[in-house]
């Protein structure tokens, strides 16, 4: 999958940054025995979560889906994608350590001059300009910026927690939410189901057409009495109209006399 991801893609940068520059002892040290070894490489999992959150994918289900469908995510997991529950459990188990690691990543990227990491806005240009002017960031500015980055990391992790909780409630804790029904993978059951659906649609169409004809017939039947009444009223008005009489004092008669 390396060939399908551009060399300058942010996913490559994140993978290399996690591999080369982060200390994951707090995470790896939590697996103390052979029975407790992680099912997936912690470095891969950290890179996967960081890239997911930087791509605005906070839901573990959406990240797991991307691991099957998006080249950048497929490259990170090396064609061995974890399921959504593994992703969610990893985040929950190492929440504190992940918060510290993500903060470190954002600080490193910003200090190196990056203006963003995926969709995460950074302040690297201003940091670089200040450093060239004052040689080092002031302590007050440094603490303020650290607090801002901590807030951004907390926001990402909170968004992930909220997304997983909402989808667990909607789909069930062990369901992805995009599962196809059993009959979809069986040719005979699939054909029978589709034929049944087609018959139902045809029946609905016939019923709709019959209802339309009934409505039109009702309109026509209600229009006929109105037209008949209108003609009768015109005839009655015509019969009632008096025949004009000649005026005895007409100027014409006077002139004639």
C-alpha positions in Angstrom: 0.0 0.0 0.0 3.0 2.3 0.3 2.8 3.0 -3.5 -0.8 4.2 -3.2 0.0 6.9 -0.6 1.9 10.0 -1.7 5.3 10.6 -0.1 4.3 13.9 1.3 1.0 12.7 2.8 0.3 13.5 6.5 -0.2 9.8 7.3 3.4 9.0 6.4 4.6 11.9 8.5 2.6 10.7 11.5 3.8 7.1 11.2 7.4 8.1 11.0 7.0 10.7 13.8 5.5 8.1 16.2 8.1 5.5 15.2 11.1 7.7 15.5 10.4 10.3 18.2 7.8 9.1 20.7 8.5 7.1 23.9 5.7 4.6 24.4 7.0 2.9 27.5 4.0 3.9 29.5 1.8 2.0 27.1 4.0 -0.9 26.3 4.9 -1.3 30.0 1.3 -2.0 30.8 1.5 -5.3 29.0 3.6 -7.2 31.6 3.2 -10.8 30.6 2.9 -13.0 27.6 -0.8 -13.3 28.2 -1.2 -9.5 28.3 0.6 -8.7 25.1 -1.3 -6.3 22.9 -3.0 -7.8 19.8 -1.6 -5.0 17.7 1.6 -3.0 17.8 1.1 0.0 20.1 3.0 2.3 17.8 0.7 1.4 15.0 -2.3 2.0 17.2 -1.1 5.4 18.4 -0.4 6.4 14.8 -3.8 5.2 13.7 -5.6 7.1 16.4 -3.6 10.3 15.9 -4.1 10.2 12.1 -7.8 9.4 12.6 -8.3 12.4 15.0 -6.2 14.7 12.8 -8.5 13.6 9.9 -11.6 14.5 12.0 -12.5 10.8 12.3 -13.3 10.4 16.0 -15.6 7.4 15.9 -13.8 4.0 16.4 -16.2 2.6 13.9 -15.4 5.2 11.2 -11.6 4.7 11.8 -12.0 0.9 11.5 -14.0 1.4 8.3 -11.3 3.7 6.9 -8.7 0.9 7.7 -10.6 -1.2 5.1 -11.4 1.5 2.5 -8.8 4.4 2.6 -5.3 3.9 1.3 -3.7 6.1 4.0 -5.3 4.1 6.8 -4.7 0.8 5.1 -1.0 1.8 4.8 -0.8 2.5 8.6 -2.3 -0.9 9.6 -0.4 -2.7 6.9 -3.4 -4.7 5.6 -4.1 -6.0 9.1 -6.9 -3.7 10.4 -8.1 -3.8 14.0 -11.8 -3.9 14.6 -13.7 -0.9 16.1 -13.9 -2.5 19.5 -10.1 -3.0 19.7 -9.6 0.7 18.7 -12.1 1.9 21.3 -10.6 -0.3 24.0 -7.1 0.8 23.3 -8.1 4.5 23.6 -9.9 3.8 26.9 -7.1 1.8 28.4 -4.4 4.3 27.5 -6.4 7.5 27.7 -3.9 9.4 29.9 -0.8 8.3 28.0 -2.4 9.1 24.7 -3.3 12.6 25.9 0.4 13.2 26.8 1.7 11.7 23.5 -0.7 13.7 21.4 0.3 16.9 23.2 3.9 16.1 22.6 3.2 15.5 18.9 1.4 18.8 18.5 4.2 20.7 20.3 6.9 19.0 18.2 5.0 19.8 15.0 4.3 23.4 15.9 7.9 24.1 17.1 9.2 22.6 13.8 7.1 25.2 12.0 4.0 23.3 10.8 0.9 25.3 10.5 -1.4 22.3 10.7 -1.4 18.6 11.2 -4.2 17.2 9.1 -7.2 19.3 10.2 -5.6 20.4 13.4 -4.5 24.0 13.2 -1.1 24.9 14.6 0.8 28.1 15.1 4.1 27.0 13.6 4.7 30.1 11.5 4.3 32.5 14.4 6.4 30.3 16.7 9.2 30.2 14.2 9.0 34.0 13.7 9.1 34.6 17.4 12.0 32.3 17.9 14.0 34.1 15.3 13.3 37.4 17.0 13.6 36.5 20.7 15.7 33.3 20.4 13.3 31.5 22.7 9.6 31.6 23.5 8.8 33.4 26.8 7.8 31.3 29.7 4.3 32.9 29.9 3.7 32.4 26.2 5.0 28.8 26.3 2.6 27.9 29.2 -0.3 29.6 27.5 0.3 27.7 24.2 0.7 24.4 26.1 -2.7 25.0 27.7 -4.2 25.7 24.3 -2.8 22.5 22.8 -3.9 20.5 25.9 -7.4 21.8 25.4 -7.3 20.7 21.7 -6.1 17.2 22.7 -8.8 17.0 25.3 -11.4 18.1 22.8 -10.3 15.3 20.3 -10.4 12.6 23.0 -13.8 13.8 24.3 -15.1 13.8 20.7 -13.9 10.2 20.3 -15.6 9.2 23.6 -18.8 10.9 22.7 -18.9 9.4 19.2 -18.3 5.8 20.5 -20.9 6.2 23.2 -23.5 7.5 20.8 -22.9 4.7 18.2 -22.8 2.0 20.9 -26.3 3.2 21.9 -27.5 3.3 18.3 -26.0 0.1 16.9 -25.2 -2.0 20.0 -21.7 -2.4 21.6 -20.7 -5.3 19.3 -22.1 -4.1 16.0 -20.4 -1.9 13.4 -23.6 -0.5 12.2 -23.0 -1.3 8.5 -23.5 -5.1 8.7 -25.4 -6.6 5.8 -28.2 -9.1 6.7 -27.4 -12.8 6.4 -29.5 -13.2 3.2 -27.4 -10.7 1.3 -24.5 -13.2 1.1 -26.6 -16.2 -0.1 -27.6 -16.2 -3.8 -30.9 -18.0 -3.5 -32.0 -16.1 -0.4 -30.9 -12.8 -2.0 -32.8 -13.5 -5.2 -35.9 -14.5 -3.2 -35.7 -11.4 -1.1 -35.2 -9.1 -4.1 -38.1 -10.7 -5.9 -40.3 -10.3 -2.8 -39.3 -6.7 -2.6 -40.1 -6.1 -6.3 -43.5 -7.7 -5.9 -44.2 -5.5 -2.9 -43.2 -2.4 -4.9 -45.4 -3.4 -7.8 -48.3 -4.0 -5.5 -47.7 -0.5 -4.0 -47.7 1.0 -7.5 -51.0 -0.7 -8.4 -52.5 0.5 -5.2 -51.3 4.0 -5.8 -52.6 4.0 -9.4 -56.0 2.7 -8.2 -56.2 5.4 -5.5 -55.3 8.1 -8.1 -58.1 6.8 -10.4 -60.6 6.9 -7.4 -59.6 10.5 -6.6 -60.0 11.6 -10.2 -63.3 9.8 -10.5 -64.5 11.6 -7.4 -63.5 15.0 -8.8 -65.4 14.3 -12.1 -68.5 13.1 -10.3 -68.6 16.2 -8.0 -68.0 18.4 -11.0 -71.1 17.1 -13.0 -73.8 18.2 -10.5 -72.2 21.6 -10.3 -72.3 21.9 -14.1 -75.9 20.8 -14.2 -76.9 23.2 -11.5 -75.2 26.0 -13.3 -77.1 25.2 -16.5 -80.4 25.1 -14.7 -79.8 28.4 -13.0 -79.1 30.0 -16.3 -82.3 28.6 -17.8 -84.3 29.9 -14.8 -82.8 33.3 -15.1 -83.6 33.3 -18.8 -87.3 32.5 -18.2 -87.7 35.1 -15.5 -86.3 37.9 -17.7 -89.3 40.2 -18.5 -90.1 41.2 -22.1 -89.4 44.9 -22.6 -92.5 47.0 -23.3 -92.7 50.1 -25.4 -92.9 53.3 -23.4 -96.1 55.2 -24.1 -94.3 58.5 -23.8 -91.5 57.4 -26.1 -89.9 60.3 -28.0 -90.3 58.3 -31.1 -94.1 58.1 -30.7 -94.3 61.8 -29.9 -92.4 62.6 -33.0 -94.6 60.4 -35.1 -97.7 62.1 -33.8 
